[in-house]
Every structure is written in structure tokens, then in C-alpha cells.
Amino acid sequence: MAQTFQYACIIPFLPLPIPILLGVGLLLFPAATKSLRRMWAFQSVLLLSLVMVFSINLSIQQINSSLTYQYVWSWIINNDFFLELGYLMDPLTSIMSILITTVGILVLIYSDNYMLHDRGYLRFFSYMSFFSTSMLGLVTSSNLIQIYIFWELVGICSYLLIGFWFTRPVAANACQKAFVTNRVGDFGLLLGILGFYWVTGSFEFRDLFQIFNNFVYNNEGNLFFVTLCAVLLFSGAVAKSAQFPLHVWLPDAMEGPTPISALMHAATMVAAGIFLVARLLPLFRFIPHIMNLISLIGIITVFFGATLALAQKDIKRALAYSTMSQLGYMMLALGMGSYRSALFHLITHAYSKALLFLGSGSVIHSMQTLVGYSPTKSQNMVLMGGLRKHVPITKTSFLLGTLSLCGIPPLGCFWSKDEIITDSWLYSPIFAIIAWATAGLTGFYMFRIYLLTFEGHLNVDLQNYSGQKKISIYSVSLWGKEHAKVNKTDLPLLTLLTMNNNEGASFFSKKVYRINQNRRKINQTFITIYDFGKNNIFSYPYESDNNILFPILLLVLFTLFVGFLGIPLNGLDILSKWLRPSLNLFHQNLNNLTDWAEFLKDGLFSVSIAYLGIILAFFFYKPLYSSLTNFDLINLFVKKNLKILVSDKIITGIYDWSNNRGYIDAFYATYFLGGIRRVSGLTDFFDRKVVDGIINGVGLMKFILGEGIKLLGGGRISSYLFFYCSYFSIFLFIFSLLYRN
């Protein structure tokens, strides 16, 4: 067994050959490398699968032995400075490595089809493999220096992947925003690491915890300085896990490809902040006020993220704010000291949210085939609807992911979220009420996403964002289950459309027929298109290919059954047995679920608020399926039918709050960025007018003086003697006055 753990050092480096070989191949043999591009995807999946098998094997051994393993090698030895490199295999590491590899493999399989026609196909898989290496190196690190190195590598990968389509200005701005925002937290993380090294003289977790505990026990050191260092360490986690107030980068990060959102912004990178706090929890729990700060930031993020998701039009941005809110639940649990609950929710949320993101990618992939749909419109839920008959597999899987995230039993997130809400009642009733109410908001905005996307009817009367006239959109699909009756007057238009594998629908006739503006009101939303030349029938939106559906279906299985890890069987659940070494360290019970009657009572309390949110979502959005084209109709509907329940001003205020991102971005732009620009203007003025002015003034004075002296030089010796005698007389006069005094 020990020999098996000795080879755990290869875990982070198994995916690394892919980006190296791809870079060399594109440099030396570009044509051959590009011609075999799908082979690189297969190799990426294969190497990450080996890491997954190895990680599962180590985890099984760790569960059976309930031990942790750490191996270190000396790196730098210089007088009093000693630095080691190594890896740590404990329950936290094994959980994170399994999450990274399982979700990563499914996302790579998904990406093979999703990115198939993209020119950056090879570059995408190179970035993904390098990201897997960086993330695996982060979770296996045995000291703070290693964590910081891989932390920055993860940030670089995030920058490259968010800005993957860098030719789009919005994507370029999004990756810059994510990079700069995370640098704020990373700078604090670096200062915190150096501060704790100053206090303890070590970067190793084992030595750091032991030395610091002795300091606290003996009442040594500066308490204020230690607390400040802990806050700086926590700031790195706040930025990486998109916690308030450094959350502003996450919704803009959705400009990257959808597989990136499923991997990095659901299961791995954003979970790195949760991982860091969990890793340093033995340190934080002995520092006054830091645990309260962690729980406070967590509960603010829980509620803030949920309110910002209420009225988002972009399906991926809505899921991003949902991720932010669920990460807040994990941070709240860690701040309360509920180590098991936080990691349990980390596991269940990772699979459920990856399922939702991949499902949204399947929807986007289908909607982009619509004639006249731009990438922006294909993510706008207002322009969707009625997809349940045409993408049934995606619809069913998305519904299961939605129910899980809402906390509906027996799906995964129900078990973990209910634990956090139950623990919060023991910690703070105020925090518990907020967490409980947010569970209702989660049910509301998640079913809002589902209803707007899959239920009702597709909106054929679309108003584009440039203010042009409305046009009718005829949809075509390969699903072909719904055969509409084709009107003879529509045949000239319909025979113009055919399918092209690379470019979607294209016109092949020389004569282009304009859509009759009188035909805007169409009863049949999905029109069957007949290609009379080939006797084929096309209709879309259509269900995604098998390479896209296969990972989604596997994630459905994870979502259905992963929650049972935390259910006690034979007196002890698998998760508690897995976390036994860590739970013993925190003096927590191995089995939190001892009284089923009490659990069912608490579960009923949390599920009831989730169902209330779901019912409200049906109440608000069910009547709007057939006519919803913009959010003004919601306000109109409220004015006519809901005045008894709530004021239309409140509804308008909520939607303005959500659509304006809580005004946090505007606050940063006005006061933070505006203040920096004003200070920069003042320093620029001081540099140009004062500093440069003094230098330029001295030069100008020398020039004037030289020109004046030049005029005095007439070449006459008598004039020189006259001035010399005059200066000498004045000097003698002044000297005599001074000497007399």
C-alpha cells in the first residue's frame, strides 16, 4: 500500500505531455498535427482516465486504512531558509482529484463534438490538459508555496480559456476582468503566505499547524498581525471562488466556450477557493473572528448570488450566479466549522452544476442552428421556449439537474444543502433564516430558467437588439418528429433551405424570396423543411449528437446517486468514513445523521420553501409562454394580475437589481476605477507640470542666462575692465558691511 502512494506524485503530470507534444507538433509538423487532431482529444481523455483510475484506487485504500500520506523532498537549503517539495494525500485531496478527473473526462468527451468545427480545436485541448495538470498539482500540494505556484497556473489557464475566442471584444474584456480581479485576491494570498512564514518559519501544512497551535496555546505572537495574515489568505479564496465582493468576474467568464463553464466554473477552479479554506481550516479555527468573517462572507454571497440570478436573460449567466450562491453555502459551512457538510455540498453541487452547464451548452448548440440566430441570441432565454418536444433528452436531464439544485429529494444536492441549513440553525438563527429563504429563491430562479427554455412555445416574432424591424424565423431541425402541414404559398421559401454540415442552413437558389411580413403570426412554431431534390426532411432545433448526450447522461447518474454517499448505512455513511482523519482532527462526529425523524422534519422544512419557490416560478412564468418577448411583459402581467400579492414597483426593482448586477459593477466603475483614473490624472499632472517643469525651467534659465551673457560680450577690453571693476567694487562694499557688523 505504501508503495502505491509513493507513485502518487505522477498524478498532476500525466496530462502534461498533451500540451507539450501539441506545441512541438504545431511548431515542427503543423499539417500532420492538424490532420490528426481528433487523436489528441482521444489521448487527452485517455491520460486523464488513467489519473482517475489511480485516484480512485488511492481513495479506496485511504477509506480502508483511514490514514494520510505525505512525501517531501528538499528543494532549497540555505542557512535558516528551508523549502521542500512534495505531495499530500488525504481525504480532501482524494475528493478533489476524483472530482477533477471525472468531470474533466466527461467535459473532454463533450468538447470533442462541441468544438469540432472550431479553428482552435487543438489549442482548446492543449489548454484543457494544462489546466488539469495545474488543478491536480494544486490539490496535491503539501505546502503553501506549491499551492501558490499552481494557484497562479490555474489563473493563467482561466485567462486563456475565458478569452479563448479573443477576437470577440467582449471575450477579450471578460478574460482581462477575470485576470485582474483574481490578481487582487492573489496578491493578498501571497502577503498572507509570507506573513505566516514570518510567524512560524515554515510553509509546510503539518509544521505550520503545529507551530501555530503552540503559539496560540502559549499566547505568543501578535494577535492583530496573525488575524490580518489570515484575512489576506482568505482573500485569495474569496476571489477564486467568486465570493462577495470579488465575484464580478464570474458572470463575464461565461463568454468562454460552454465546456469551460462546466469544468472550471462549476466543479474545479471556482472550488479551489473552497479547497484552500478547507485545507487551512485547522489554522483558521484558532484565530478569533476569522471564522465569523468566513461565515459572514458566505451568507452574503448565498443571498446576493440568488437575487442576482432572478432576472438574468442569458442562460449561462443565470447559472453562473447560481454557482456563486451555492459556493456561498459551502463557505458558510466552513465558517461554521461544518467541514463534512461543506465537502458534501462541494461534491453534489459539482456534478449537478456540470450537468446544467453541459445541458445549457446542448441548448445553445441547438439554438445556434436557427436561421437568423446570433451567438448572443442563442443564449437568451427570452428567445427560447418550446424546446421540450425537440430536445427531450436534454430537457429531461436539465430538469433533473434543476430539481437537484433546488434541493428536491432524493437527488444529490438535497442531502448536502439540508445539512448546511440544519447546521446554520445551531450557529446563528439570522444566518439560518437567510439560508432557508435563499433555498426558496433557488427553486424560483432555477425553474424560471427551465420554464423559459423548455416549456411553452418558441418565440417566432423576435426583436433584434439593433432596433430593426421584426422578422419571422423559420426553424429547421434534424429531429424530424413533428411534421407540420406545409402551405403551398410557403413552398417557394421552404425549398430554398437545405442543411450544410459546416455552415448550417444555406440558400442554394439564385432567386431569394423575402419572407412575407404578413406571415408573422404562425401557428406552427417548428416548420418541417422538405428538400425535394434529395427527398429528405429537416427540422430544427434538433437534439445534440451522442458525444454531447453521453456525458450529460452520465452526469445524470451522478446527480441521482452521489447524494447517497452521505446517507448512513449500517450506522456509518461512506463520506464520514472517507473523511475520518479530518473529522477526528476537527473533533466532529463521524455520523451526523443519527435521528431519521429529526432529519425528515428538517428536510421537510427546507423542501417546503424550495417547492414554494417552484410554485411561484410557475405562477409568474406559466401564463407568459406564448407571448413572452421581453421582460416588460412581466411587469405588465404583474400590474394586471398580481397587485394583490406584491407591488409592481417591487417587481420592477427586483428585476432592475438583477439586470444591473446589484450595481456592484457600476460602483466599481464609478468609484474604484474612476478614482484610480483621477489619481492617475493628478500624478500625470504633477509629473508633467512639476517634475518636468522644474527640469525644463532649469534648462530654460540656463539658456536665458547664456543668451544674456552672450550679449555682454562685445569684444572690447575696456568694457570688460569696467564690468570687472564694478563687480569688484560691489563685492568690497558688501564685504565691508558684513565685516563691520
C-alpha positions in Angstrom: 0.0 0.0 0.0 2.8 2.4 0.9 4.5 1.8 -2.4 1.3 2.6 -4.2 1.1 6.0 -2.5 4.8 6.6 -3.3 3.8 6.9 -7.0 1.0 9.4 -6.4 3.4 12.2 -7.4 2.7 11.3 -11.1 -1.0 12.4 -10.7 -0.5 16.0 -11.7 1.9 15.3 -14.5 0.1 12.6 -16.5 -2.0 15.2 -18.6 1.1 17.4 -19.1 2.5 15.6 -22.3 -0.5 16.7 -24.3 0.1 20.5 -24.3 3.9 19.9 -24.7 3.5 17.5 -27.7 0.8 19.6 -29.2 3.1 22.7 -29.0 6.0 20.9 -30.6 3.9 19.3 -33.2 2.3 22.5 -34.3 5.7 24.1 -34.4 7.5 21.4 -36.4 4.8 19.4 -38.2 1.7 21.7 -38.3 -0.1 20.0 -41.2 0.3 16.5 -39.8 -0.7 17.6 -36.3 -3.8 19.3 -37.5 -4.8 16.4 -39.7 -4.7 14.0 -36.7 -6.4 16.5 -34.3 -9.1 14.1 -33.0 -6.3 11.7 -32.0 -5.2 14.4 -29.5 -8.6 14.5 -28.0 -8.5 10.7 -27.5 -5.1 10.9 -25.9 -6.3 13.7 -23.5 -9.2 11.6 -22.4 -7.0 8.5 -22.1 -4.4 10.2 -19.8 -7.0 11.8 -17.6 -8.8 8.5 -17.3 -5.5 6.9 -16.0 -5.3 9.7 -13.4 -9.0 9.0 -12.5 -8.3 5.2 -12.0 -5.2 5.9 -10.0 -7.1 8.5 -7.8 -10.0 6.1 -7.2 -7.6 3.3 -6.2 -5.8 5.6 -3.7 -9.1 6.8 -2.3 -10.3 3.2 -1.8 -7.1 2.4 0.1 -7.4 5.6 2.1 -11.0 4.8 3.1 -10.0 1.3 4.3 -6.9 2.5 6.2 -8.2 5.9 7.4 -4.6 7.3 7.0 -3.0 10.2 5.3 0.2 10.1 3.3 2.8 12.9 2.7 6.1 12.7 0.8 8.5 15.6 0.6 11.9 16.3 -1.0 14.4 19.0 -0.1 14.5 21.8 -2.7 16.3 24.8 -1.2 18.5 24.7 1.9 20.3 27.9 2.7 21.2 28.8 6.3 17.9 29.4 8.1 15.7 29.1 4.9 14.5 25.6 4.2 12.0 24.8 1.4 10.6 21.4 0.4 8.5 20.0 -2.4 6.1 17.1 -2.0 2.6 15.9 -2.2 -0.1 15.2 0.4 -2.7 12.5 0.0 -5.5 13.0 2.5 -9.3 12.8 2.2 -9.6 16.4 0.9 -7.0 15.7 -1.9 -8.6 12.4 -2.9 -12.1 14.0 -3.1 -10.8 16.9 -5.2 -8.8 14.7 -7.5 -11.8 12.4 -8.3 -14.0 15.5 -9.0 -11.4 17.0 -11.3 -10.8 13.8 -13.3 -14.4 12.5 -13.5 -15.9 15.9 -14.6 -12.8 16.6 -16.7 -13.1 13.4 -18.7 -16.8 14.0 -19.4 -16.2 17.6 -20.4 -13.4 16.5 -22.8 -15.7 13.9 -24.5 -18.4 16.6 -24.7 -15.9 19.1 -26.1 -14.8 16.8 -28.9 -18.2 17.4 -30.6 -18.9 20.9 -29.3 -15.6 22.3 -30.5 -15.3 20.1 -33.6 -15.7 22.9 -36.2 -13.8 25.5 -34.3 -10.4 26.5 -35.7 -8.9 26.5 -32.2 -9.8 22.8 -31.6 -6.2 21.8 -30.8 -5.5 24.9 -28.8 -8.6 24.2 -26.7 -7.5 20.7 -25.8 -4.0 21.9 -25.1 -5.3 24.5 -22.6 -7.7 22.0 -21.0 -4.9 19.4 -20.4 -2.6 22.1 -19.0 -5.5 23.3 -16.7 -6.0 19.7 -15.5 -2.3 19.5 -14.6 -2.4 22.8 -12.8 -5.5 21.9 -10.8 -4.3 18.4 -9.8 -1.0 20.0 -8.8 -2.9 22.5 -6.6 -4.9 19.9 -4.7 -1.9 17.6 -4.1 0.4 20.3 -2.9 1.9 19.8 0.6 2.9 23.4 1.3 1.7 27.0 0.7 4.5 27.8 -1.8 3.4 24.9 -4.1 -0.2 25.9 -3.7 0.6 29.5 -4.8 2.6 28.3 -7.8 -0.2 26.1 -9.1 -2.8 28.7 -8.0 -1.2 31.1 -10.5 -1.0 28.5 -13.2 -4.8 27.9 -12.7 -5.3 31.6 -13.1 -3.3 31.6 -16.4 -5.4 28.8 -17.7 -8.5 30.6 -16.7 -7.3 33.7 -18.6 -6.6 31.7 -21.7 -9.8 29.7 -21.7 -12.2 32.5 -20.8 -10.6 34.5 -23.7 -10.5 31.6 -26.0 -12.4 33.5 -28.6 -10.2 36.5 -28.2 -11.2 38.0 -31.5 -14.6 38.9 -29.9 -14.0 42.1 -27.9 -16.5 41.0 -25.2 -14.5 37.8 -24.6 -11.2 39.7 -24.5 -12.6 42.1 -21.9 -14.0 39.2 -19.9 -10.7 37.4 -19.6 -8.9 40.6 -18.6 -11.6 41.3 -16.0 -11.2 37.8 -14.5 -7.4 38.1 -14.5 -7.3 41.5 -12.8 -10.0 40.6 -10.2 -8.2 37.4 -9.3 -4.9 39.3 -9.0 -6.4 41.3 -6.2 -7.1 38.2 -4.2 -3.8 36.5 -5.2 -1.8 39.5 -4.0 -3.5 39.2 -0.6 -2.8 35.4 -0.7 0.9 36.0 -1.3 1.1 38.5 1.5 -0.7 36.1 3.9 1.7 33.3 3.0 4.7 35.5 3.7 3.2 36.7 6.9 2.6 33.2 8.3 6.1 32.2 7.3 7.4 35.1 9.3 5.4 33.9 12.3 6.0 30.2 12.0 9.1 29.9 9.9 7.6 27.1 7.7 5.4 26.7 4.6 4.6 23.0 5.2 1.0 22.5 6.4 1.9 19.9 9.0 4.6 22.2 10.6 2.5 25.3 10.1 -0.5 24.0 12.0 1.6 22.5 14.8 3.8 25.6 15.4 0.8 28.0 15.2 -1.2 25.9 17.7 1.8 26.1 20.1 1.8 29.9 19.6 -1.9 30.1 20.4 -1.6 27.8 23.4 1.3 29.7 24.8 -0.3 33.1 24.0 2.7 34.2 21.9 2.9 36.4 18.9 0.9 39.5 17.7 -2.8 38.6 17.6 -3.6 41.5 15.3 -0.9 40.6 12.8 -1.9 37.0 12.7 -5.6 37.9 12.1 -4.5 40.2 9.3 -2.5 37.5 7.7 -5.4 35.1 7.9 -7.7 37.7 6.3 -5.2 38.1 3.5 -5.1 34.3 3.0 -8.8 34.2 2.9 -8.9 37.0 0.2 -7.3 34.6 -2.3 -10.2 32.2 -1.7 -12.8 35.0 -2.0 -11.5 36.0 -5.4 -11.1 32.4 -6.8 -14.5 31.2 -5.6 -16.3 34.4 -6.7 -17.4 35.4 -3.2 -18.7 38.9 -2.5 -17.3 41.4 -3.2 -14.8 39.9 -5.7 -17.5 38.0 -7.6 -17.8 40.4 -10.5 -15.6 38.3 -12.9 -17.7 35.1 -12.8 -20.7 36.1 -14.9 -18.5 37.7 -17.6 -16.4 34.5 -17.7 -19.4 32.9 -19.4 -18.1 34.4 -22.7 -15.8 31.4 -22.9 -16.9 28.1 -24.5 -19.6 26.3 -22.6 -17.4 23.2 -21.7 -15.1 25.7 -19.9 -18.1 26.8 -17.7 -18.9 23.2 -16.9 -15.4 22.3 -15.9 -13.9 25.4 -14.4 -16.8 27.4 -13.2 -18.8 24.6 -11.7 -16.6 21.8 -10.4 -12.9 22.7 -10.3 -11.4 26.2 -10.5 -14.1 28.0 -8.5 -13.9 25.2 -6.0 -10.2 26.0 -5.5 -11.2 28.7 -3.0 -13.3 26.3 -1.0 -10.4 23.8 -1.1 -8.0 26.4 0.2 -10.2 27.4 3.1 -10.9 23.7 3.9 -7.1 23.0 3.8 -6.3 25.9 6.1 -9.3 25.3 8.5 -7.1 23.8 11.2 -5.3 27.2 11.1 -8.3 29.5 10.9 -10.3 27.9 13.7 -7.8 29.1 16.3 -7.8 32.7 15.1 -10.5 34.9 16.6 -13.1 36.5 14.3 -11.7 34.9 11.1 -14.3 32.1 11.2 -17.1 34.6 11.8 -15.7 36.6 8.7 -15.8 33.4 6.6 -19.4 32.6 7.5 -20.4 36.2 7.1 -18.9 36.4 3.5 -20.6 33.1 2.8 -24.1 34.1 3.8 -23.8 37.4 2.0 -22.8 35.5 -1.1 -25.6 33.0 -0.7 -28.3 35.6 -0.8 -26.6 38.1 -3.1 -25.9 35.5 -5.8 -29.5 34.2 -5.7 -31.0 37.7 -6.0 -28.8 38.5 -9.0 -29.9 35.3 -10.8 -33.6 36.2 -10.6 -33.9 38.1 -13.8 -30.9 37.2 -15.9 -31.7 36.7 -19.6 -28.5 34.8 -20.5 -28.9 31.2 -19.5 -25.2 30.8 -18.7 -25.0 34.0 -16.6 -28.0 32.8 -14.6 -26.2 29.5 -13.9 -23.1 31.5 -13.0 -24.9 33.5 -10.3 -26.4 30.2 -9.1 -22.8 28.8 -8.8 -21.8 31.9 -6.8 -24.7 31.3 -4.4 -24.0 27.6 -3.9 -20.3 28.3 -3.3 -21.6 30.7 -0.6 -23.3 27.8 1.1 -20.0 25.9 1.2 -18.2 28.9 2.5 -20.9 29.4 5.2 -20.5 25.7 6.2 -16.7 26.1 6.5 -17.2 29.3 8.6 -19.5 27.4 10.9 -16.9 24.6 11.2 -19.1 22.1 9.4 -16.3 20.5 7.4 -18.2 17.5 6.3 -21.3 19.4 5.2 -19.1 21.8 3.1 -17.3 19.0 1.3 -20.5 17.0 0.8 -22.1 20.0 -0.9 -19.0 20.5 -2.9 -19.3 17.0 -4.3 -23.1 17.1 -5.1 -23.0 20.6 -6.5 -20.1 19.8 -8.8 -21.9 17.1 -10.7 -25.3 18.8 -10.7 -24.0 22.1 -11.9 -21.7 20.4 -14.5 -24.9 18.7 -15.8 -26.7 22.0 -16.0 -23.9 23.8 -17.8 -23.5 20.9 -20.3 -27.3 20.9 -20.8 -27.2 24.6 -21.5 -24.5 24.0 -24.0 -26.6 21.5 -25.7 -29.5 24.0 -25.9 -27.1 26.7 -27.2 -25.8 24.3 -29.8 -29.3 23.6 -31.0 -30.4 27.2 -31.0 -27.5 28.4 -33.0 -28.7 26.3 -35.9 -31.8 28.6 -36.2 -31.7 30.8 -39.2 -31.0 34.4 -38.1 -29.8 33.4 -34.6 -26.5 35.0 -33.5 -24.4 33.6 -30.6 -25.9 36.2 -28.3 -29.4 35.3 -29.1 -28.8 31.6 -28.8 -28.1 32.1 -25.1 -31.0 34.4 -24.4 -33.8 32.5 -22.6 -36.3 35.2 -23.7 -35.9 33.9 -27.3 -36.2 30.3 -26.4 -39.2 28.2 -25.3 -41.0 25.1 -26.6 -37.8 23.0 -26.8 -39.1 20.1 -24.7 -40.5 18.3 -27.8 -37.4 18.7 -29.9 -34.6 18.1 -27.4 -36.3 15.7 -25.0 -33.1 14.1 -23.6 -31.5 17.5 -22.9 -34.8 18.7 -21.4 -35.1 15.7 -19.0 -31.5 15.8 -17.9 -31.7 19.6 -17.3 -34.9 19.1 -15.3 -33.2 16.6 -13.0 -30.2 18.9 -12.5 -32.6 21.7 -11.7 -34.5 19.6 -9.2 -31.2 18.6 -7.6 -30.0 22.2 -7.2 -33.4 23.2 -5.8 -32.9 20.6 -3.0 -35.7 18.2 -4.0 -35.2 14.6 -2.6 -33.8 12.2 -3.3 -31.4 14.0 -5.7 -27.9 14.8 -4.7 -28.0 18.5 -3.5 -30.9 17.8 -1.2 -28.8 15.8 1.2 -25.9 18.3 1.4 -27.8 21.5 1.3 -30.2 20.3 4.0 -27.2 19.6 6.2 -25.9 23.1 5.9 -29.2 24.7 6.6 -29.7 22.5 9.6 -26.2 23.3 11.0 -26.9 27.0 10.4 -29.8 26.9 12.9 -27.4 25.9 15.6 -24.9 28.5 14.6 -27.0 31.7 14.0 -30.8 32.0 13.6 -30.3 35.0 11.4 -27.9 33.1 9.1 -30.3 30.2 9.1 -33.3 32.3 8.0 -31.3 33.8 5.1 -30.0 30.4 4.0 -33.5 28.9 4.3 -35.1 31.8 2.3 -32.4 31.5 -0.3 -33.3 27.9 -0.9 -36.7 29.2 -2.0 -35.1 31.8 -4.3 -33.0 28.9 -5.7 -36.2 27.0 -6.6 -37.7 30.1 -8.2 -34.8 31.2 -10.4 -33.8 27.6 -11.4 -37.4 26.7 -12.5 -37.6 30.1 -14.2 -34.6 29.0 -16.3 -36.2 25.7 -17.1 -39.6 27.1 -17.9 -38.4 29.9 -20.2 -36.1 27.4 -22.0 -38.1 24.3 -22.5 -41.8 24.9 -21.9 -44.3 26.9 -23.8 -43.8 27.8 -27.5 -40.8 29.1 -29.4 -41.0 32.8 -30.0 -41.0 33.4 -33.7 -41.5 37.1 -33.5 -38.1 38.3 -32.5 -36.9 41.8 -31.9 -33.2 42.2 -32.5 -31.1 44.4 -30.3 -30.3 47.0 -33.0 -33.9 48.2 -33.1 -34.6 46.9 -36.6 -38.0 45.6 -37.7 -39.2 42.2 -36.5 -38.5 39.3 -38.8 -40.0 35.8 -38.9 -37.7 32.9 -38.1 -38.3 29.6 -39.7 -36.6 26.8 -37.7 -35.2 23.7 -39.2 -34.1 20.5 -37.4 -32.8 17.0 -37.8 -35.0 15.7 -35.1 -37.9 15.4 -37.5 -40.6 14.1 -35.2 -43.1 16.9 -35.8 -44.4 17.0 -39.4 -46.2 20.2 -40.0 -48.5 20.7 -42.9 -46.8 22.9 -45.4 -48.9 25.6 -47.0 -48.5 25.8 -50.8 -47.8 29.5 -50.5 -44.8 28.8 -48.3 -43.2 26.2 -50.7 -41.0 28.8 -52.6 -39.4 29.8 -49.3 -39.1 26.3 -47.8 -37.5 24.9 -50.9 -34.7 27.4 -50.5 -33.4 25.9 -47.3 -31.1 22.9 -47.0 -28.6 21.8 -44.5 -24.9 22.3 -44.7 -22.7 20.5 -42.2 -20.3 23.4 -41.8 -22.5 26.4 -42.1 -25.9 25.3 -41.0 -28.7 26.4 -43.3 -27.8 28.0 -46.6 -29.6 29.2 -49.8 -28.9 27.3 -52.9 -31.3 29.0 -55.3 -30.3 32.0 -57.3 -33.6 33.7 -56.6 -34.1 34.8 -53.0 -37.6 35.1 -51.7 -38.3 37.5 -48.9 -40.4 36.4 -46.0 -43.9 37.8 -46.3 -44.3 40.3 -43.4 -48.0 39.3 -43.2 -47.0 35.8 -42.0 -45.5 36.9 -38.7 -48.3 35.1 -36.7 -47.6 31.5 -37.3 -49.5 28.8 -35.5 -46.9 26.1 -36.3 -43.8 27.1 -34.5 -41.5 24.4 -35.9 -41.8 24.2 -39.7 -40.8 21.0 -41.5 -38.5 21.7 -44.4 -38.7 19.5 -47.4 -35.6 19.1 -49.6 -37.3 17.9 -52.8 -34.1 17.1 -54.6 -33.0 14.5 -52.0 -36.3 13.6 -50.5 -35.1 14.5 -47.1 -37.0 16.1 -44.3 -35.3 18.6 -42.0 -36.5 20.4 -38.9 -34.7 22.1 -36.1 -33.8 22.9 -33.3 -32.6 19.3 -33.1 -31.2 17.1 -30.3 -27.4 17.1 -29.9 -25.1 14.3 -31.1 -24.3 11.3 -29.0 -20.9 12.7 -28.0 -22.7 15.6 -26.3 -25.5 13.5 -24.8 -23.3 10.7 -23.4 -21.5 12.9 -20.8 -24.9 14.5 -19.9 -26.5 11.1 -19.2 -23.5 10.0 -17.1 -23.8 13.2 -15.1 -27.5 12.4 -14.6 -26.4 9.2 -12.9 -24.0 11.1 -10.7 -26.7 13.6 -9.8 -29.2 10.8 -8.9 -26.9 8.7 -6.8 -24.0 10.8 -5.5 -26.1 12.1 -2.5 -26.2 8.6 -1.1 -22.6 8.9 -0.2 -23.7 10.8 2.9 -26.6 8.5 3.9 -25.7 6.2 6.8 -25.8 2.6 6.1 -25.1 0.1 8.9 -24.5 3.0 11.2 -21.9 4.9 9.2 -22.0 6.6 5.8 -19.3 6.3 3.2 -18.5 10.0 3.3 -17.9 10.1 7.0 -15.7 7.0 6.8 -13.8 8.7 4.0 -13.3 11.9 6.0 -12.5 10.0 9.2 -8.9 11.5 9.6 -10.1 15.1 9.0 -13.2 14.7 11.2 -11.1 13.4 14.0 -8.8 16.4 13.6 -11.8 18.7 14.0 -13.4 16.6 16.8 -16.6 16.1 14.7 -18.9 13.1 14.8 -18.4 10.5 12.1 -22.1 10.3 11.6 -24.1 13.5 11.5 -27.3 11.7 10.6 -28.3 9.8 13.7 -32.0 10.6 14.1 -34.1 10.0 10.9 -37.2 11.6 12.4 -35.3 14.8 13.1 -33.7 14.7 9.7 -37.1 14.2 8.0 -38.5 17.1 10.0 -35.6 19.4 9.0 -35.8 18.1 5.4 -39.5 18.9 5.2 -38.8 22.4 6.4 -36.2 23.1 3.7 -38.0 21.3 0.9 -41.2 23.2 1.6 -39.5 26.6 0.9 -38.0 25.1 -2.3 -41.4 24.0 -3.5 -42.8 27.4 -2.7 -40.2 28.9 -5.0 -41.0 26.4 -7.7 -44.8 27.2 -7.4 -44.1 30.9 -7.7 -42.0 30.4 -10.8 -44.9 28.5 -12.4 -47.3 31.3 -11.2 -45.1 34.0 -12.8 -44.0 32.4 -16.0 -46.6 29.8 -17.0 -49.1 32.4 -18.5 -46.3 34.1 -20.4 -45.1 31.2 -22.6 -46.9 32.1 -25.8 -46.3 35.9 -25.7 -43.1 36.5 -23.7 -40.7 38.5 -25.9 -39.1 40.8 -23.3 -39.3 41.5 -19.6 -41.7 44.4 -19.9 -44.4 41.8 -20.3 -43.7 40.5 -16.9 -44.3 44.0 -15.4 -47.5 44.3 -17.4 -48.6 40.9 -16.2 -47.9 41.9 -12.6 -49.8 45.2 -13.0 -52.9 43.3 -14.3 -53.0 40.2 -12.1 -50.7 40.4 -9.1 -51.3 43.7 -7.4 -53.0 41.8 -4.6 -49.7 39.9 -3.8 -47.0 42.4 -4.4 -46.4 45.9 -5.7 -45.3 46.2 -9.3 -42.6 48.7 -8.1 -41.1 45.9 -6.0 -41.1 43.6 -9.0 -39.5 46.3 -11.2 -36.9 47.0 -8.5 -36.0 43.3 -8.2 -35.5 43.0 -12.0 -33.5 46.2 -12.1 -31.4 45.0 -9.3 -30.7 41.7 -11.0 -30.2 43.1 -14.5 -27.8 45.7 -13.2 -25.8 43.1 -11.2 -26.7 44.6 -7.9 -25.0 47.8 -9.0 -21.6 46.5 -7.8 -20.0 46.7 -11.3 -21.3 50.3 -11.6 -19.9 51.1 -8.1 -16.5 49.7 -9.0 -16.6 51.6 -12.4 -17.6 54.9 -10.8 -15.6 55.0 -7.5 -12.8 52.4 -7.8 -11.9 52.7 -11.5 -12.9 56.4 -11.6 -10.9 57.1 -8.5 -7.9 55.4 -10.0 -8.2 57.5 -13.2 -8.5 60.7 -11.2 -5.4 59.8 -9.1 -3.6 58.9 -12.3 -4.6 62.3 -13.8 -3.2 64.1 -10.7 0.0 62.2 -10.8 0.3 62.8 -14.5 -0.2 66.5 -14.0 2.4 66.5 -11.2 4.9 64.7 -13.3 4.4 66.8 -16.4 4.0 70.2 -14.7 6.0 70.0 -11.5 8.8 67.4 -12.0 9.3 68.0 -15.7 8.6 71.7 -15.2 11.4 72.1 -12.7 13.9 70.3 -15.0 12.7 72.2 -18.1 12.7 75.5 -16.1 16.4 75.0 -15.0 17.3 74.4 -18.6 15.3 77.5 -19.8 17.0 79.7 -17.1 20.5 78.5 -18.3 19.5 79.3 -21.8 18.3 82.8 -20.9 21.4 83.4 -18.8 23.7 82.2 -21.5 22.0 84.4 -24.1 22.2 87.4 -21.8 25.9 86.9 -21.1 26.5 86.4 -24.8 25.1 89.9 -25.4 27.5 91.4 -22.9 30.5 90.0 -24.8 31.2 92.9 -27.3 35.0 92.2 -27.7 36.2 95.5 -26.2 38.7 95.2 -23.4 37.7 98.5 -21.8 34.1 97.2 -21.4 35.4 94.0 -19.7 37.5 96.1 -17.3 34.6 98.4 -16.5 32.3 95.4 -15.6 35.1 93.7 -13.6 35.8 96.8 -11.6 32.0 97.4 -11.0 31.5 93.8 -9.7 34.7 94.0 -7.6 33.6 97.3 -6.0 30.1 95.9 -5.2 31.7 92.9 -3.6 34.1 95.0 -1.5 31.2 97.2 -0.4 29.1 94.2 0.7 32.1 92.5 2.4 32.9 95.7 4.3 29.3 95.9 5.6 29.4 92.3 6.7 32.8 92.7 8.4 31.7 95.9 10.2 28.7 94.1 11.7 
